[in-house]
């Protein structure tokens, strides 16, 4: 069982069944904008989600949102995220990842 790391520049990834997909995206929790799972298709499930503050704590500095996905079978899956405030409808950014599990 391994890990495959992806970032905001990655739109698709191939993994082996048993590998976790670790998505790391910039997030500034002090603004209220957080990454939210909008859609999760295929044989994928979110097994963990954490926020890591910046290494140096400065007012207004952003950190990193880390989501861990675990494939539950082979085939294709898709993760869709939106960066938004929980109380509003405005979406600041979107991220989509296609995962092929072999």
NORTA-V606318 format. One record per residue. N is the residue number from 1. PHI is phi as a letter, one per 40 degrees, with the letter a starting at -180 (999 if undefined). OMEGA is omega as a letter, one per 20 degrees, with the letter a starting at -180 (NA if undefined). Layout:
n = {N N}
phi = {PHI PHI}
omega = {OMEGA OMEGA}
//
This chain:
n = {1 2 3 4 5 6 7 8 9 10 11 12 13 14 15 16 17 18 19 20 21 22 23 24 25 26 27 28 29 30 31 32 33 34 35 36 37 38 39 40 41 42 43 44 45 46 47 48 49 50 51 52 53 54 55 56 57 58 59 60 61 62 63 64 65 66 67 68 69 70 71 72 73 74 75 76 77 78 79 80 81 82 83 84 85 86 87 88 89 90 91 92 93 94 95 96 97 98 99 100 101 102}
phi = {999 b b b c b b c c c b a a b b c d h c c b b c b b c a b c c c g c b c b c c a a b g c b a c b a a b b b c c c b c b d g c c b b c b b b b b c b a c h b b a b b b b c a c c c b b c b c a b a b b c b b b b}
omega = {a r r a r a a a a r r a r a r r a r r r a a r a r r r a a r a r r r r r r a r a r a r r r a r r a r r r r r r a r r r a a r a r r r r r r r r r r a a r a r r a r r a r a a a r a r a a r r r a r a r a a NA}
//
